[in-house]
Amino acid sequence: MVLCIDLGLWKLGVAYYSEEGELLTAKTIKRDDSQSRRGAPAWVAMSVLPELPIEGSVVIESMQIDRRSRRAATDLLELSAIGGAILAIAHDRGLQTYSYKPKVWKGNTPKDITTARAKEKLSPEELSRVADNFHDTWDAIALGLFHLKKEGVL
């Protein structure tokens, strides 16, 4: 199984793919206590939200700070900690881990175009497995499609 995660401080987009590249399910997981914690307690809470596969790999979007995101640098640093926690747990469980910066997997493509492109690549059956329409979910799906293509699966 391939678990792809779009990181967020208060929610995560997750997409689960088979090793053959079929989308199994996708959804956004929200943290219940989003207003109460920042820093290390939040990182721990977010890192345990996704259900890690027993075998396979975990793919996340790694953070980058550029001129458009300077004001959000603190949030991006916290997201990096969450991503690191998830990858450390996955690595300790023997899973393969991958991370891609946004400029590598989607460039400057707006979210609505990323979503539309991902929808075009999924079968009607796979589309029916998408639990919600949050951009986090679609970013996780698109990240997974990028990764699976890069690995030669798609």
PyMOL commands that set and color helices and strands:
alter all, ss='L'
color gray80, all
select helices_A, chain A and resi 40-47+70-92+102-105+111-121+124-127+135-150
alter helices_A, ss='H'
color red, helices_A
select strands_A, chain A and resi 2-6+11-17+23-30+57-61+96-100
alter strands_A, ss='S'
color yellow, strands_A
deselect
rebuild
show_as cartoon
